[in-house]
Amino acid sequence: MTVSLCVIAYNEENLIRGLLDDIAKQTYPHELTELIFVNNGSTDTTPALFSSFANINDDFLRICIRSQEKSNQAHGWNTALSNAMGDLIIRIDAHARIPHNYISECVAEIEKGECIVGGGRPCITQRKTPWSTTLLAAEECLFGSSIMGYRRKHEKKEYLSSLFHAAYKREVFAKVGGFNEYLGRTEDNELHYRMRKAGYKFACCPNISSNQYMRASFSGMIKQKFSNGLWIGLTLFISPMCLSVMHFAPFCLVAGIIITAILAAKGMAWLLIALITAYLLFDISITISALNFGGYNKTKLLLFFMFPTLHISYGIGTLLGIICAVPFRINHPMKKAKAAIRRVKYDVRNNTIE
């Protein structure tokens, strides 16, 4: 079975070296593995790192490097998919790490009859410091953002609604097409919804795992949560069925605060007090449970303040997304979006290994 491993990158010189090293050490036969690298408008040394890797590792079936002007993730992935020729297509983020048997394990599960496979994808940090461990606890804790099943390792095979760093049989993209290039952050949700609608299942396997580097600063995490929330709100008017109720939990918190604050100004302060009290009690409980995540340190006491900051950032983002959703929907070039999806479908159907 030939495999196309796809990576797109924008200014990832600080992290991508580790991933390239992981790819070079893959145990699956290199002569059956093609690599698709997409440089998404990088201004650092990322393109040079791709070229250097290709020059040194000449035992792969094919190494295809494509460069384009900076665009969103969806456009970058569509570029990769349009150039992929393998029987199996694997998508790996540039700021990720994979074990040396990653491709082999994915192929083994596909050969058992699955069409889409992957595994748990816990986050990791670049440095082992008290502050980075605290950031990791905020990211990985259930109260932070870790409700999705693919974020944790599994002891047995389970079928989930989505996967990270997944491997797809070629037929999947040939049937459902590529990404909606006018969505940001939620492009995976929308694509995977179409895959589920087409009858495909996402097998999360205990023998497959990967890791993703988390944001290295709290300000970066706040920006990420705000952006995630913004695109949830915008996507609500484009493809609402690809979103779950849990995506709107932070929005409900923010909306609840706004509504009860208005009612408090009219003499019904007890509702606002009740809401804040309930949230803070839950915040205290989860903070206590997260203190020993990765080992205790005093810095983790800040989680009590970090959790609400992240939730409110996400919720405000969703609120703004909903406010902007109607004009976004009106201006959303649906014909162009569908054309890009069909283009990838055509390319995947017609590309073959020469």
C-alpha positions as CSV (number, residue, x, y, z in Angstrom):
1,M,0.0,0.0,0.0
2,T,1.4,3.4,-1.0
3,V,1.1,6.2,1.5
4,S,0.9,10.0,1.0
5,L,2.0,11.8,4.2
6,C,0.9,15.4,4.0
7,V,2.3,18.4,6.0
8,I,1.5,22.1,5.5
9,A,3.5,24.7,7.4
10,Y,3.6,28.4,8.0
11,N,6.7,29.7,9.9
12,E,7.3,26.5,11.8
13,E,11.1,26.6,11.9
14,N,11.1,26.2,15.7
15,L,9.1,23.0,15.8
16,I,9.1,21.3,12.4
17,R,12.6,19.9,12.8
18,G,11.3,17.3,15.3
19,L,8.6,16.2,13.0
20,L,10.9,15.9,10.0
21,D,13.2,13.7,12.1
22,D,10.2,11.6,13.0
23,I,9.2,11.2,9.4
24,A,12.8,10.2,8.4
25,K,12.7,7.4,11.0
26,Q,9.4,5.9,10.0
27,T,9.6,2.1,9.9
28,Y,7.1,1.8,7.0
29,P,9.0,1.2,3.8
30,H,10.2,4.6,2.5
31,E,9.9,3.3,-1.1
32,L,6.1,3.1,-0.5
33,T,5.9,6.5,1.1
34,E,5.5,9.8,-0.6
35,L,5.8,13.1,1.2
36,I,3.7,16.2,0.3
37,F,5.1,19.3,1.9
38,V,3.2,22.6,1.4
39,N,4.9,25.8,2.4
40,N,2.0,28.1,3.2
41,G,3.7,31.5,2.6
42,S,6.4,31.1,5.3
43,T,8.9,34.0,5.8
44,D,11.3,32.0,8.0
45,T,13.5,29.0,7.2
46,T,10.7,26.5,6.8
47,P,11.1,26.2,3.0
48,A,14.8,25.7,3.4
49,L,14.2,22.9,6.0
50,F,11.8,21.2,3.5
51,S,14.4,21.4,0.7
52,S,17.2,20.2,3.0
53,F,15.1,17.2,4.1
54,A,14.4,16.3,0.5
55,N,18.1,16.5,-0.5
56,I,19.2,14.2,2.4
57,N,16.3,11.7,2.3
58,D,16.3,10.4,-1.2
59,D,14.9,7.0,-0.4
60,F,11.3,8.0,-0.3
61,L,8.9,7.1,-3.2
62,R,8.5,10.8,-3.9
63,I,8.9,14.1,-2.1
64,C,6.7,16.8,-3.4
65,I,7.2,20.4,-2.2
66,R,4.7,23.1,-3.1
67,S,4.9,26.7,-2.1
68,Q,2.0,29.2,-2.2
69,E,1.1,32.6,-0.9
70,K,-0.1,32.6,2.7
71,S,-3.7,31.3,2.9
72,N,-5.8,29.5,5.4
73,Q,-5.4,25.9,6.5
74,A,-8.2,24.6,4.3
75,H,-6.5,25.9,1.1
76,G,-3.2,24.5,2.2
77,W,-4.6,21.1,2.8
78,N,-6.5,21.1,-0.5
79,T,-3.2,21.8,-2.2
80,A,-1.7,18.8,-0.5
81,L,-4.6,16.6,-1.3
82,S,-4.5,17.6,-5.0
83,N,-0.9,16.5,-5.2
84,A,-1.3,13.2,-3.2
85,M,-1.1,10.0,-5.2
86,G,-1.0,7.3,-2.5
87,D,-3.6,4.7,-1.6
88,L,-3.6,6.1,1.9
89,I,-3.5,9.8,2.8
90,I,-2.2,10.9,6.2
91,R,-2.5,14.5,7.5
92,I,0.0,15.7,10.1
93,D,0.2,19.1,11.6
94,A,3.6,20.8,11.3
95,H,3.8,21.4,15.1
96,A,3.3,17.7,15.9
97,R,5.3,14.7,16.8
98,I,4.7,11.1,15.7
99,P,6.2,7.8,16.8
100,H,8.4,6.0,14.4
101,N,5.8,3.3,13.7
102,Y,3.0,5.8,13.1
103,I,2.5,5.0,9.4
104,S,2.9,1.3,9.9
105,E,0.2,1.2,12.6
106,C,-2.1,3.3,10.4
107,V,-1.6,1.0,7.5
108,A,-2.2,-2.1,9.7
109,E,-5.6,-0.8,10.9
110,I,-6.6,0.2,7.3
111,E,-5.8,-3.3,6.1
112,K,-8.2,-4.6,8.8
113,G,-11.0,-3.0,6.9
114,E,-11.2,0.6,8.4
115,C,-11.4,3.6,6.1
116,I,-10.4,6.3,8.5
117,V,-8.1,5.7,11.5
118,G,-6.2,7.7,14.1
119,G,-5.4,7.7,17.8
120,G,-5.2,9.8,20.8
121,R,-3.4,13.1,20.4
122,P,-2.4,14.6,23.8
123,C,-0.7,18.0,23.8
124,I,2.9,18.4,24.8
125,T,5.1,21.4,25.7
126,Q,8.4,22.6,24.3
127,R,9.9,23.1,27.7
128,K,9.6,21.5,31.1
129,T,9.0,24.4,33.4
130,P,6.4,25.1,36.1
131,W,4.7,27.6,33.9
132,S,4.6,25.4,30.8
133,T,3.2,22.6,32.9
134,T,0.5,24.9,34.1
135,L,-0.4,25.9,30.5
136,L,-0.5,22.2,29.6
137,A,-2.8,21.5,32.5
138,A,-5.1,24.3,31.4
139,E,-5.2,22.9,27.8
140,E,-5.6,19.2,28.6
141,C,-7.9,19.4,31.6
142,L,-11.6,18.5,30.8
143,F,-12.6,22.0,32.0
144,G,-10.0,23.6,29.7
145,S,-10.7,22.2,26.3
146,S,-10.2,18.4,26.4
147,I,-13.7,17.1,26.1
148,M,-13.1,15.7,22.6
149,G,-12.3,12.0,22.7
150,Y,-9.3,12.2,20.3
151,R,-7.4,14.4,22.8
152,R,-6.7,11.4,25.1
153,K,-5.3,8.0,24.7
154,H,-7.7,5.0,24.4
155,E,-7.3,1.5,25.9
156,K,-9.5,0.0,23.2
157,K,-10.7,0.9,19.7
158,E,-13.6,3.4,19.7
159,Y,-15.5,5.2,17.0
160,L,-15.5,8.9,17.4
161,S,-17.0,11.9,15.5
162,S,-13.6,13.2,14.6
163,L,-9.9,12.5,14.7
164,F,-6.7,14.5,14.6
165,H,-3.7,13.4,12.4
166,A,-5.9,10.9,10.8
167,A,-5.2,8.5,7.9
168,Y,-7.8,8.2,5.2
169,K,-8.3,5.7,2.4
170,R,-8.0,7.5,-0.9
171,E,-11.6,6.7,-1.7
172,V,-12.8,8.9,1.2
173,F,-11.6,12.1,-0.4
174,A,-12.6,10.8,-3.9
175,K,-16.1,10.6,-2.6
176,V,-16.6,13.7,-0.4
177,G,-14.0,16.0,-1.9
178,G,-11.7,18.5,-0.1
179,F,-12.0,21.3,2.5
180,N,-14.3,24.3,2.4
181,E,-11.7,27.0,1.8
182,Y,-13.8,29.7,3.3
183,L,-13.8,28.3,6.8
184,G,-11.1,28.8,9.3
185,R,-10.5,26.7,12.5
186,T,-13.7,24.7,11.7
187,E,-12.6,23.3,8.4
188,D,-12.0,19.9,10.0
189,N,-15.4,19.9,11.6
190,E,-17.2,20.6,8.3
191,L,-15.1,18.0,6.3
192,H,-15.6,15.3,8.9
193,Y,-19.3,16.0,9.1
194,R,-19.5,15.3,5.3
195,M,-17.5,12.1,5.8
196,R,-19.9,10.9,8.5
197,K,-22.8,11.8,6.4
198,A,-21.3,9.7,3.6
199,G,-21.2,6.7,5.9
200,Y,-17.6,6.7,7.0
201,K,-16.6,6.0,10.6
202,F,-13.6,7.4,12.5
203,A,-11.7,4.6,14.3
204,C,-9.6,5.7,17.2
205,C,-7.1,2.9,17.8
206,P,-5.1,2.4,21.0
207,N,-2.0,1.4,19.1
208,I,-1.9,4.8,17.2
209,S,-0.9,8.0,18.9
210,S,0.6,11.4,18.2
211,N,1.3,14.6,20.0
212,Q,0.7,18.3,19.3
213,Y,2.7,21.2,20.7
214,M,0.4,23.6,22.6
215,R,0.7,27.3,22.6
216,A,3.8,28.4,24.4
217,S,2.2,31.4,26.1
218,F,-1.0,32.2,27.9
219,S,-1.7,35.2,25.6
220,G,-1.3,32.8,22.6
221,M,-3.8,30.4,24.2
222,I,-6.3,33.3,24.7
223,K,-6.0,34.3,21.1
224,Q,-6.5,30.7,20.0
225,K,-9.6,30.3,22.1
226,F,-11.0,33.6,20.8
227,S,-10.4,32.6,17.2
228,N,-11.9,29.1,17.8
229,G,-15.0,30.7,19.3
230,L,-15.2,33.3,16.5
231,W,-15.3,30.6,13.8
232,I,-17.8,28.5,15.7
233,G,-20.1,31.5,15.5
234,L,-19.4,32.1,11.8
235,T,-19.8,28.4,10.9
236,L,-23.2,28.3,12.6
237,F,-24.7,29.9,9.5
238,I,-22.7,27.9,7.0
239,S,-22.8,24.3,8.3
240,P,-24.5,24.1,11.7
241,M,-24.8,20.4,11.7
242,C,-21.0,20.0,11.9
243,L,-21.0,21.6,15.3
244,S,-21.9,20.1,18.7
245,V,-23.7,21.5,21.7
246,M,-20.4,21.6,23.6
247,H,-19.0,24.0,21.1
248,F,-21.4,26.6,22.5
249,A,-20.8,26.0,26.3
250,P,-18.5,29.1,26.6
251,F,-21.0,31.2,24.7
252,C,-23.7,30.1,27.0
253,L,-21.6,31.3,30.0
254,V,-21.0,34.7,28.4
255,A,-24.6,35.1,27.4
256,G,-25.7,34.0,30.8
257,I,-23.5,36.7,32.4
258,I,-24.8,39.4,30.1
259,I,-28.4,38.5,30.6
260,T,-28.2,38.1,34.4
261,A,-26.2,41.3,34.6
262,I,-29.0,43.1,32.8
263,L,-31.6,41.6,35.1
264,A,-29.4,42.5,38.1
265,A,-29.6,46.1,37.1
266,K,-33.3,45.8,37.3
267,G,-33.3,44.4,40.8
268,M,-32.8,40.7,40.2
269,A,-29.2,40.3,41.3
270,W,-29.7,36.9,42.8
271,L,-29.6,35.3,39.3
272,L,-26.2,36.8,38.6
273,I,-24.9,35.8,42.0
274,A,-26.3,32.3,41.5
275,L,-24.6,31.9,38.1
276,I,-21.2,33.2,39.3
277,T,-21.3,31.1,42.4
278,A,-22.1,27.9,40.5
279,Y,-19.3,28.6,38.0
280,L,-16.8,29.4,40.7
281,L,-17.6,26.3,42.7
282,F,-17.0,24.2,39.6
283,D,-13.9,26.2,38.8
284,I,-12.5,25.5,42.3
285,S,-13.3,21.8,42.0
286,I,-11.6,21.4,38.6
287,T,-8.6,23.5,39.6
288,I,-8.1,21.2,42.6
289,S,-8.3,18.1,40.4
290,A,-5.8,19.6,37.9
291,L,-3.2,20.5,40.5
292,N,-1.4,17.1,40.3
293,F,-1.5,17.0,36.4
294,G,2.1,16.5,35.5
295,G,3.2,17.0,39.1
296,Y,2.2,19.7,41.5
297,N,3.7,23.2,41.5
298,K,2.5,26.4,43.1
299,T,2.1,28.0,39.7
300,K,-0.9,25.8,39.0
301,L,-2.9,27.7,41.6
302,L,-3.3,30.3,38.8
303,L,-5.5,27.8,37.0
304,F,-8.4,29.2,39.0
305,F,-8.1,32.4,37.1
306,M,-6.9,30.9,33.8
307,F,-10.0,28.7,33.2
308,P,-12.5,31.6,33.3
309,T,-10.2,33.8,31.1
310,L,-10.1,31.1,28.4
311,H,-13.8,30.3,28.6
312,I,-14.8,34.0,28.4
313,S,-12.4,34.6,25.5
314,Y,-13.9,31.7,23.6
315,G,-17.5,32.8,24.5
316,I,-16.9,36.4,23.4
317,G,-15.4,35.1,20.2
318,T,-18.5,33.0,19.5
319,L,-20.8,35.9,20.4
320,L,-18.9,38.2,17.9
321,G,-19.0,35.4,15.3
322,I,-22.8,35.1,15.6
323,I,-23.2,38.8,15.3
324,C,-21.0,38.8,12.1
325,A,-22.5,35.5,10.8
326,V,-25.3,37.0,8.8
327,P,-23.1,39.4,6.7
328,F,-20.5,36.6,6.5
329,R,-23.1,34.2,5.2
330,I,-24.3,36.7,2.6
331,N,-20.8,37.4,1.4
332,H,-19.7,33.7,1.6
333,P,-18.9,32.6,-1.9
334,M,-20.6,29.2,-1.8
335,K,-20.1,28.5,-5.4
336,K,-16.3,29.0,-5.1
337,A,-16.2,26.9,-2.0
338,K,-18.1,24.0,-3.6
339,A,-15.8,24.3,-6.7
340,A,-12.7,23.9,-4.5
341,I,-14.3,20.8,-2.9
342,R,-15.1,19.3,-6.3
343,R,-11.6,20.1,-7.6
344,V,-10.0,18.1,-4.9
345,K,-12.4,15.3,-5.5
346,Y,-11.4,15.2,-9.2
347,D,-7.7,15.4,-8.5
348,V,-7.9,12.6,-5.9
349,R,-9.8,10.4,-8.3
350,N,-7.3,10.9,-11.2
351,N,-3.9,11.1,-9.4
352,T,-2.0,7.9,-9.6
353,I,1.6,6.8,-8.8
354,E,3.5,6.6,-12.0
